[in-house]
Amino acid sequence: IFWIAKESTGSLRDAYTLFDQIASFSEGHITIEKIRDKLGLIGMDNLNDMAEAIADGDGRRLIELTNETLSRGVSVEQFAIDLAEYFRGILFVRKGVHKEAVLGLAPDRFSAKLIRTLSDTQVERALELLLGLYRVIRYSLNPRFDLDLTMSRLAALREFVTPQEILQEIENIREAIGDAGRRPATSATTPQVSTPIRTMSELSPGQVSDVLERIRHTKLALASALEKAIEWNIGDTELTVTFDSEYPANAARGEEETIRTVVMEIVGRPVLVRIVVRSEAPSDQAVAENARQDSQAEMVKRVFRGEVVDQKSTDQ
């Protein structure tokens, strides 16, 4: 009765006409299923099948169900109306509305899977697509094409996010990166060593020369930095390259894999590479001078978009 009253849109004459039409085929027992079946509407079971295909993101299944529904005589216009009403009910259930007079059906008739899977924003997007479909099919060259396009978009509904949600996610990432940057960088502290590890032995001058020569062919700046190393100590599984200042050590950091590959070719076994700086407690004046030179070098490098191959004191 509620459905008849709604479809008559306030006209008592239309309500009587529709009621007589329904009573003629209902055999004394009117149900919404009989109405949908006889009047070319989409059955609730069919709507729930399509809803679960949307929840699964199964575009092939959704198109097949659409074709089966249309082959039973349901018009494209009626298809859009029924599916829009269904998603309206889904949205209201998600909002906590459970009155059958508002939903048009009992809340448990709607697909629980779709209610769990989609967000309010995604359900609203589905309603926008279906209402837009209803508006354009009146002037469409082929309403079926518009329906197929809309159903394809509904199949991808799980992936839909609004620009506001994207911006919020970007902001969350920025905050997470900022928090990580403000934490004490304990693991990034420059390793300081005072003496070589006793279990290690130094690479021979010939081996060091071979390493530098091979690296120089591909990475001249790295080879120049490694020439300033004061010790090359190798153990069973580790190579420690020791410098007496930060600048060449920083130039070598990040290139450990290149060094490891070349050293492995020369010594015949894989090793881990560790870049360290020997602690010599330099004077405040020396620290300031090194900082000034490093700053000048970085400025020149940035302005001319070049690469530092070697650096000498301005006093030389």
N, C-alpha and C positions, 0 to 999 in steps of 0.2 A: 504494500500500500504506500509506503514511504517513497519507493522508487516511482510509482505512478504519479504521486503528487508532485514530485520533483520534476519529472519529465513534462508534465502539463504546464509548467511555468506560470501557475496562477490562473489558468483558464479552466473553469468548471466544465465547460463543454468538451474541451480536449481531454480532461480527466475521465469523463464518462465514456467518451469514444475509445480511449486507450484501455479502460477497464473492460469494456465489452469485448474488445479484440482479444485481450488476454484471457478473459473468462471462456472464450469460445474454444480455446485449445488446451486449457488447463485441466479439464475433466474434473472440475469441482475442487481442485487443490492447487492454489497458486503458489509457486515458489520462484525465487530469483533465478534459479538455474533454468527453469522452463522459459522464463521471460528472455533470458539471454540467448537461449538456444533457438527460440522461435522468431525473435525479432532481429536477428543478425547482430547480436552483441557478443563481446568476447567473454567466454566463461571464466569464472574465478580460478578454476584449476589451470586454465591456459595462461591467465595472467601471472599466476604464481610460478608456472614453469618458465615464463619469460623473465620474471624477476630473479629466479635462481641462476639463469644463464647470465644475466647482467652481473649478479654478485660474483660469479665465477670468472667473469671477463671472457666468456665463451662466445665470440662473435659468430662463429659458424652455426652453433646451436640456435642462437637468437634469430638469425636470418631464416633458418629452416622453420622455426615456430611461426615467424611472421608470415612466411609463404603459406604454411598450412592454414593459418587463421584466415587469410584473405581468400584462399581457395574454398572456404566454407560459405562465402558470400558476404563477409564483413567488409564494408567499404573502408577506404583509407581514412575518410573523415571520422567515421565511427571508431575506427582503431585508435586514432589520436585522442578522441574524447575519452574512451574507456581507460586507456593507459594513463592519461593525465589524471583522471579521477583516482586511479589506483595509487599513483605516486603522491597525490594530495593526501590520501589516507595514510600512506607510509610516513609522510612528514609529520602529520598530526600525532601518530602513534609515538614517533621519536620525541615529540614535544611533550608527551605525557597525557595526550587527549585520548580517552578510551570510551567516550559516549557513542553508542551506535547511531544515535540520531545525527551526530556530526559526521561520523566516518562513513555512514551509509551501510556499513557491515560491522559484524563483530570484530574486535581487534585481532582475535586469534585466526581470522580468515586470511590475514596478510602474511606474506613470507617472512618468517622470523630470521631467516638467513640474510635476506636483503636488509632488514632493519638493523642487524648486527654489523653488517659489512660496510654500509655507506654512512657517511657523515651527513649532518644537516645540510651543509654546503653542497654536497654532491647530489642529494635529493632535490634541493632547490634548483640545481643546474639541470636535472632531468626534467623538472616541470617547465623550466624556461625553454628547453629544446622542444618539448611536446606542444606547448602553447604557440611557439614560433612556427612549428609544423602546421598547426591548425590554421594559422593566419595565411600561410603562403600557398597551401594546396588549392585554394580557390582560384588562384591566378597562375598556377603552375602548368607548364606544358605537359608534364607527366607526373602526377601526384605520387605514383609508386616510387619514382626515383628519389623524391624528397623523403618519403617514408624510409626507404632503404638507407639513405644517408644518415637520417636521424637515429635509426636503430644501430648503425655502425658506431656512431658517437656514444650511444648509451652503453654499448658493449665495453667501451674504454672508460666508463664513468669512474671506476675505482682509481684511475690515475689522475683524475682532475683535481687541480689545486688552484686556488685563487691567487692573484698577484699579492694580495695582503698576506696570505699564508707563506708565500715564497719569501717576501721581505722579512717576515717574522723569523723564518728559519735562518736567513742570512744573518739577522741580528743576533740570534742565539749562537751561531757559529763564531761571530765576531767576539761576543762576550766570552765564549769558551777559550778562544785563542788569547784574548787579553788576560784572562785569569792564569793561563799557562805561562804567559810571558812575564807575569808579575811574581811567579814563584821563584825561590832561590835556585839559581842554575848550578846546583852542586855537581851534577854529572858532567857539565861542560867546562868545569874549571881546568885550566891548563895544567897538565901533569908536571910536577917538578921532581927532578932527580938530582941527587948530589954525586953519586958514583955509579958506574955501570954495574949491572947485576953480575955477581961472581960466576954464576953458572953459564954465562954467555962468553963467547969469544968474538973478537973483532973480525969483520970481513977483511980480506987481504986488499992491499992497495990496487992490485990488478982487478979483483972482483968489483970493487967500488968504481973503478974507471969504466969497466964494462957496463955496469948499471947506468952510469951517467951518460955514456955514449949512446946506448940504445934509447934512453928516454929523450936525449937531445934531438933525435931524428923526428920525433912526433910532438914533443912538448918542451920547447926551448925554455920557457919561463920556469917550469918545474925543475929542469936540469940545473938552471942557474941557482935556484933556491937550495937544491940538494948539495951543490958544491960548497955551501957554507956550513954543512953539517960537520961537527967536530968528532963524532964517533958513530960507527956503524957496528952495533953489537948484535950477534945472531945466536939464538939458542936452537933447541930442537924444533920448536913450533912458533917462535916469535922473533921478529927483527925490530930492534929499537934504534931509531935514528935520532941522535941527540944534537940539538943546536944550542948556541950560547945566547941567542936573542929571539924575540918573539916574531919579528917580521918574516924571516925566511921560514920559520916553523909554520906560521899561518898560511904562507903560500903553498906549503907542502900538504897541509891538512885538506882533506877532501879528495886527495889524489892517492890515497893509500892503496886502492885497488890496482892502479897503474904500476905503482912501485912493487906491489906484491907479485904481479904477473911477471915483471922483468926479473926480479930476484929469484923467483921459482925456476925460471928458465936457466939461470946461471948456477944456482946451488943444487938444483935437481930435486927439491922437495917444497911442498907448500908451507908458507909461513904467514903469520899475522903481522901486520906492520903497525908500529906504534911510534908516533911523533912526540918527542918530549923536549923540554927546554931545561937546561942545567941552571940551577939557582946559584947566582953569583952575588946576590945582594948589591946591585949597582947603586951608585950614588944618586941622590935626588937630581943633580944637574944632568947626569947621563940619561936618566929616565925622561926628564923633560926634553932633552935634545932628541932622543929617539922618537918620542911622541910627536915633536914638531916635524921631524923629517918624514915620519909615516903619514902625517896629516897632509904635508905638501905633496907627497907622492900620490896619495889617494885623490887629491884635488886635480893634479895634472892628468892622472889616469881617467878621471871622470870627464874632464873638459874635452880631452882629445880622443876619448873612447878607445884608449889603447890598452896595453897590457904591460905590466912591470916585468922587465927582463932582468934588470940588475939595479941596485941602488947603492950609491956611494955617498959618503958624508960630504956636505958642502964645504968642509974645511980642506978637503983633499984637492 
